[in-house]
């Protein structure tokens, strides 16, 4: 019925992919915390764990692009242009504000490596920028590839703090989480291109199992609550480590 707002359909395969990324995020951050607090000497800077970290971040960011395309196509059908713009301005600023909360908390507890421009800051900015690129459809794969290539160049160039968000930073810069616009926005654009191709008009454009398999449900449930889990998982991991190794982490209490 015209004008009637129907509940948006979720695609379980997207929630499943996001949920698997939640699990790998927890695995990596558990290993990172064990190493950071000197409980276990684990190599998180290279090898398997570093690749796991990149794969996890890449999955989340790619899905941001896919999900944005689906969301935008659906919102465009029912919202005026002004309201459509406000929707993503609010959403982008909201997620960026959550990133600022992470900045404040890490600055208080870990001032030498606090998070300046982490994944939530990045996703907030990406959502603000994405409406400018949605019109390009599958051409975004080319623009995204260009962003990735540009990122590999800019990340080798030291520069002042005000360019940190772009991927240019002082040589002495250190942060627990750093996700600059270049090259990572390129992966959002590639995700948007795939969303436009495989979910045209915000609808699944390919034949797929409509009913979610039982084995996928735990992961897709995690995927539907990924933002909440992101906020809660680190304090819970640290608490578990502190409880299990009180002699190793006396300062956590």
C-alpha positions as CSV (number, residue, x, y, z in Angstrom):
1,X,0.0,0.0,0.0
2,X,1.3,3.4,-0.9
3,X,2.7,5.4,2.0
4,X,2.6,2.4,4.3
5,X,6.0,1.7,6.0
6,X,6.8,-2.0,6.1
7,X,9.5,-3.5,8.3
8,X,12.8,-3.7,6.4
9,X,13.8,-7.3,5.5
10,X,17.2,-8.4,6.8
11,X,19.3,-10.7,4.8
12,X,20.7,-13.5,6.9
13,X,23.7,-14.0,4.7
14,X,24.9,-10.4,5.5
15,X,24.2,-10.9,9.2
16,X,26.1,-14.2,9.1
17,X,29.2,-12.6,7.5
18,X,29.1,-9.8,10.1
19,X,28.6,-12.4,12.9
20,X,31.6,-14.4,11.8
21,X,33.6,-11.2,11.8
22,X,32.4,-10.6,15.4
23,X,33.8,-13.9,16.4
24,X,37.2,-13.3,14.7
25,X,37.3,-9.9,16.3
26,X,36.8,-11.4,19.8
27,X,39.5,-14.0,19.0
28,X,42.0,-11.3,17.9
29,X,41.3,-8.9,20.7
30,X,41.6,-11.7,23.3
31,X,45.1,-12.6,21.9
32,X,46.0,-8.9,21.7
33,X,45.0,-8.3,25.4
34,X,46.9,-11.4,26.6
35,X,50.0,-10.0,24.8
36,X,49.4,-6.4,25.8
37,X,49.1,-7.2,29.5
38,X,52.0,-9.7,29.3
39,X,49.9,-12.7,30.2
40,X,51.0,-14.7,27.1
41,X,53.8,-13.7,24.6
42,X,51.7,-13.8,21.4
43,X,52.8,-12.2,18.1
44,X,49.9,-9.9,17.2
45,X,52.0,-7.7,14.9
46,X,52.6,-10.2,12.1
47,X,51.7,-13.6,10.9
48,X,48.3,-15.3,11.4
49,X,46.9,-13.0,14.1
50,X,47.8,-9.9,12.1
51,X,46.2,-11.4,9.0
52,X,43.1,-12.2,11.1
53,X,42.9,-8.6,12.3
54,X,43.0,-7.3,8.7
55,X,40.5,-9.9,7.5
56,X,38.1,-8.9,10.3
57,X,38.3,-5.2,9.7
58,X,38.0,-5.7,5.9
59,X,34.8,-7.8,6.4
60,X,33.2,-5.2,8.6
61,X,34.1,-2.4,6.3
62,X,33.0,-4.2,3.1
63,X,29.7,-5.0,4.7
64,X,29.3,-1.3,5.6
65,X,29.3,-0.6,1.9
66,X,26.9,-3.4,1.0
67,X,24.5,-2.5,3.8
68,X,24.6,1.1,3.0
69,X,23.5,0.5,-0.6
70,X,20.6,-1.6,0.6
71,X,19.5,0.9,3.2
72,X,19.8,3.9,0.9
73,X,17.8,2.2,-1.9
74,X,15.0,1.5,0.5
75,X,15.1,4.9,2.2
76,X,15.1,6.7,-1.2
77,X,11.7,5.2,-2.0
78,X,10.0,6.7,1.0
79,X,11.9,9.8,2.0
80,X,12.2,13.2,0.4
81,X,15.7,14.3,-0.5
82,X,16.1,16.5,2.5
83,X,15.0,13.8,4.9
84,X,17.2,11.3,3.1
85,X,20.2,13.5,3.6
86,X,19.4,14.1,7.3
87,X,19.0,10.3,7.9
88,X,22.6,9.6,7.0
89,X,24.0,12.8,8.5
90,X,22.5,11.7,11.8
91,X,23.6,8.1,11.5
92,X,27.2,9.1,10.5
93,X,27.5,11.7,13.3
94,X,26.0,9.2,15.7
95,X,28.5,6.5,15.0
96,X,31.4,9.0,14.9
97,X,30.3,10.2,18.4
98,X,30.5,6.7,19.6
99,X,34.1,6.7,18.3
100,X,34.8,9.8,20.4
101,X,33.6,7.9,23.5
102,X,36.2,5.2,22.7
103,X,38.8,7.9,22.3
104,X,37.9,9.4,25.7
105,X,38.0,6.0,27.5
106,X,41.3,4.9,25.9
107,X,42.9,8.3,26.5
108,X,42.0,8.0,30.2
109,X,43.2,4.4,30.7
110,X,45.9,4.1,28.0
111,X,47.1,7.7,27.1
112,X,50.2,6.5,25.3
113,X,48.3,4.5,22.6
114,X,44.8,5.9,22.8
115,X,42.5,5.5,19.8
116,X,42.4,8.7,17.7
117,X,40.7,7.6,14.5
118,X,39.6,4.0,14.9
119,X,37.0,1.9,13.1
120,X,33.9,3.7,14.6
121,X,35.3,7.1,13.7
122,X,36.0,5.8,10.2
123,X,32.5,4.2,9.7
124,X,30.9,7.5,10.9
125,X,32.8,9.5,8.2
126,X,32.2,6.8,5.6
127,X,28.4,7.0,6.1
128,X,28.6,10.8,5.8
129,X,30.5,10.4,2.5
130,X,28.7,7.4,1.0
131,X,25.6,9.3,-0.3
132,X,27.9,11.3,-2.6
133,X,29.0,8.1,-4.3
134,X,25.9,6.0,-4.4
135,X,25.0,7.4,-7.8
136,X,28.0,5.8,-9.4
137,X,26.7,2.2,-9.0
138,X,29.2,-0.5,-10.1
139,X,31.7,2.2,-11.1
140,X,32.5,2.5,-7.4
141,X,34.7,-0.6,-7.8
142,X,37.1,1.5,-9.9
143,X,36.9,4.4,-7.5
144,X,37.4,2.1,-4.5
145,X,40.5,0.5,-6.1
146,X,41.9,3.9,-6.7
147,X,41.4,4.8,-3.0
148,X,43.2,1.6,-1.9
149,X,46.1,2.4,-4.2
150,X,46.2,6.0,-3.0
151,X,46.2,4.7,0.6
152,X,49.3,2.7,0.1
153,X,51.0,5.8,-1.1
154,X,49.8,8.2,1.6
155,X,50.5,5.8,4.4
156,X,54.2,5.9,3.5
157,X,54.3,9.7,3.7
158,X,54.8,11.2,7.2
159,X,52.8,14.4,7.9
160,X,51.1,16.5,10.5
161,X,48.3,15.4,12.9
162,X,45.5,17.3,11.1
163,X,45.9,14.8,8.2
164,X,45.6,11.8,10.5
165,X,42.1,11.0,9.3
166,X,43.3,10.8,5.7
167,X,46.1,8.3,6.3
168,X,49.0,10.7,6.7
169,X,50.4,10.9,10.2
170,X,53.6,11.7,12.2
171,X,56.3,9.0,12.2
172,X,56.0,8.7,16.0
173,X,52.2,8.1,15.9
174,X,50.9,5.1,17.8
175,X,47.3,4.0,18.4
176,X,45.5,0.8,19.5
177,X,43.2,1.1,16.5
178,X,43.8,3.2,13.4
179,X,41.5,3.1,10.3
180,X,42.1,6.1,8.1
181,X,40.0,7.1,5.1
182,X,42.7,6.0,2.7
183,X,42.8,3.1,1.9
184,X,39.8,1.9,3.8
185,X,37.1,4.0,2.2
186,X,38.0,2.1,-1.0
187,X,36.7,-1.1,0.5
188,X,33.4,0.7,1.4
189,X,33.1,1.8,-2.2
190,X,33.7,-1.8,-3.4
191,X,31.1,-3.0,-1.0
192,X,28.7,-0.4,-2.4
193,X,29.4,-1.6,-5.9
194,X,28.6,-5.2,-4.8
195,X,25.5,-4.1,-3.0
196,X,24.3,-2.3,-6.2
197,X,25.0,-5.3,-8.3
198,X,23.7,-8.1,-6.0
199,X,20.9,-6.2,-4.1
200,X,19.5,-3.9,-6.7
201,X,16.8,-1.6,-5.3
202,X,17.6,-2.9,-1.8
203,X,16.3,-6.4,-2.7
204,X,18.2,-9.7,-3.1
205,X,18.9,-10.0,-6.8
206,X,20.0,-13.6,-6.9
207,X,18.5,-16.9,-6.1
208,X,19.4,-18.0,-2.6
209,X,18.1,-20.0,0.3
210,X,15.4,-17.8,1.9
211,X,15.3,-19.6,5.2
212,X,18.3,-19.2,7.4
213,X,20.1,-22.5,8.2
214,X,20.0,-23.5,11.9
215,X,23.8,-23.6,12.0
216,X,24.0,-19.9,10.9
217,X,21.7,-18.6,13.5
218,X,24.2,-18.1,16.3
219,X,26.5,-16.1,14.0
220,X,23.7,-14.0,12.4
221,X,22.4,-13.2,15.9
222,X,25.9,-11.9,16.8
223,X,25.9,-10.0,13.5
224,X,22.6,-8.2,14.3
225,X,24.1,-6.9,17.5
226,X,27.6,-6.2,16.4
227,X,27.8,-2.6,17.6
228,X,26.7,-3.5,21.1
229,X,29.1,-6.4,21.2
230,X,31.9,-4.1,20.0
231,X,31.4,-1.9,23.0
232,X,31.1,-4.7,25.5
233,X,33.6,-7.3,24.4
234,X,36.9,-5.6,25.4
235,X,35.9,-4.8,29.0
236,X,34.6,-8.4,29.4
237,X,37.8,-9.9,27.9
238,X,39.9,-7.8,30.3
239,X,37.7,-8.8,33.2
240,X,38.0,-12.5,32.4
241,X,41.8,-12.2,32.1
242,X,41.9,-10.3,35.4
243,X,39.9,-13.0,37.2
244,X,41.9,-15.9,35.7
245,X,45.3,-14.2,36.2
246,X,45.0,-11.9,39.3
247,X,48.7,-12.1,40.0
248,X,49.7,-11.1,36.5
249,X,47.3,-8.2,36.3
250,X,47.2,-6.7,39.8
251,X,46.6,-3.1,38.4
252,X,43.3,-4.0,36.8
253,X,41.4,-4.1,40.0
